[in-house]
Amino acid sequence: MSIQVILPRIMQIGEGASLAIPDILKSLGCQKPLIITDEMMVKLGYAGTLQQCLSEQQITAEVFSDTVPEPTISSIQAGVDKVRTGDFDSIIALGGGSPIDSAKAISILSKFGGKMQDYKFPTIVNQTGLPIIAVPTTAGTGSEVTRFTIITDETTDEKMLCVGIGFMPVAALIDFSLTLSMPARITADTGIDALTHAIEAYVSKKANPYSDCQALSAMRLIGPNLRKAYHKADDKAAREAMMLGATLAGIAFSNASVAMVHGMSRPIGAAFHVPHGLSNAMLLPTVTEFSIPAAPSRYADCARAIGVATQQDTDDTANSKLLDELRSLNDELQVPTPEAFGINRDEYFASLQSMAEQALASGSPNNNPRVPSAAEVIETYKKLW
């Protein structure tokens, strides 16, 4: 049985990779890019640096910085309007997962029209929008190398999963130097997000030999370096390892899919505005404990790849060490429970049924080694509190 692997056409990896944008635009035959980013990237000067880099090659780029941390239909529409009025021929997506996810949706909607709801899963989007050059500034989401985007319908509080080759960037420029100013909280949340991507890709029912290689390599990079990057922002070696690990984890789950953590994470984010990486971090130890009995050898491989277990450890011992590590990591990186995050208890428990329905409807829990029932999803949410 063959597998299909989907990647960006161009990948540039290493310090200074983002400076290759002019040459890549020219190779694509593009002359009028729109930089889609957020206000923080403007304030930090990253957007201006890209504009200057392009200007030196006689390419003028405007900036759209009105993306929001968890992209919504209305925030996407503002970007679509900008593209349509500006006659842009390409998009440079600069930032974390939210600007890149926003750029993917804007690319498709600005070319083909319709509503964002028209493109949500189970619809598969294979038509090609405006070409996207993705420049990630966080080591976490892997959005620069995935065929997914997640957009919130603010009228229903549903996080819509959108899937297809059409959302894959044409180019991904993996420049770890852009992460050196990332604060500790974002380092933690995006780092555990990347670790979750790698683990879920490896234990997914859609895992394959190719995605396994990427997932294990990602874990070997992330495991020893996440704490280092969290505690010392300017540790270049740790930042470089985390950036490459996050990208490999993105490749892994884009070609194997995520599972129960992500399925349950999206509804928490939509209903209570918890950042995606943080809600993944909240869930990872509890869901892993639930899932281990269905794939003990796979989870033991994860423990060994992360570096908390050895080849001499039995699978049971390795999995015990894995759970200890995930809980310890959340403690050290100060990942709150939903209660500690400030979510209202009554609202949380009143939302359990609807969150469980949304989680299962996303399809991701069906990829889990142990496929949960609605009652088991609800019970897991309760344990999380």
Stockholm file with secondary structure:
# STOCKHOLM 1.0

chainA/1-385         MSIQVILPRIMQIGEGASLAIPDILKSLGCQKPLIITDEMMVKLGYAGTLQQCLSEQQITAEVFSDTVPEPTISSIQAGVDKVRTGDFDSIIALGGGSPIDSAKAISILSKFGGKMQDYKFPTIVNQTGLPIIAVPTTAGTGSEVTRFTIITDETTDEKMLCVGIGFMPVAALIDFSLTLSMPARITADTGIDALTHAIEAYVSKKANPYSDCQALSAMRLIGPNLRKAYHKADDKAAREAMMLGATLAGIAFSNASVAMVHGMSRPIGAAFHVPHGLSNAMLLPTVTEFSIPAAPSRYADCARAIGVATQQDTDDTANSKLLDELRSLNDELQVPTPEAFGINRDEYFASLQSMAEQALASGSPNNNPRVPSAAEVIETYKKLW
#=GR chainA/1-385 SS CCCCCCCCSEEEESTTGGGGHHHHHHHHTCCCEEEECBHHHHHTTHHHHHHHHHHTTTCCCEEECBCCSSCBHHHHHHHHHHHHHHTCCEEEEEESHHHHHHHHHHHHHHHHCSCGGGGSTTSBCCSCCSCEEEEECSSSCCGGGCSEEEEEETTTTEEEEEESGGGSCSEEEECGGGGTTCCHHHHHHHHHHHHHHHHHHHHSTTCCHHHHHHHHHHHHHHHHHHHHHHHCTTCHHHHHHHHHHHHHHHHHHHTTCCCHHHHHHHHHHHHHCCCHHHHHHHHHHHHHHHHGGGCHHHHHHHHHHHTSSCTTSCHHHHHHHHHHHHHHHHHHTTCCCHHHHTCCHHHHHHTHHHHHHHHHHTSGGGGSSSCCCHHHHHHHHHHHC
#=GC SS_cons         CCCCCCCCSEEEESTTGGGGHHHHHHHHTCCCEEEECBHHHHHTTHHHHHHHHHHTTTCCCEEECBCCSSCBHHHHHHHHHHHHHHTCCEEEEEESHHHHHHHHHHHHHHHHCSCGGGGSTTSBCCSCCSCEEEEECSSSCCGGGCSEEEEEETTTTEEEEEESGGGSCSEEEECGGGGTTCCHHHHHHHHHHHHHHHHHHHHSTTCCHHHHHHHHHHHHHHHHHHHHHHHCTTCHHHHHHHHHHHHHHHHHHHTTCCCHHHHHHHHHHHHHCCCHHHHHHHHHHHHHHHHGGGCHHHHHHHHHHHTSSCTTSCHHHHHHHHHHHHHHHHHHTTCCCHHHHTCCHHHHHHTHHHHHHHHHHTSGGGGSSSCCCHHHHHHHHHHHC
//
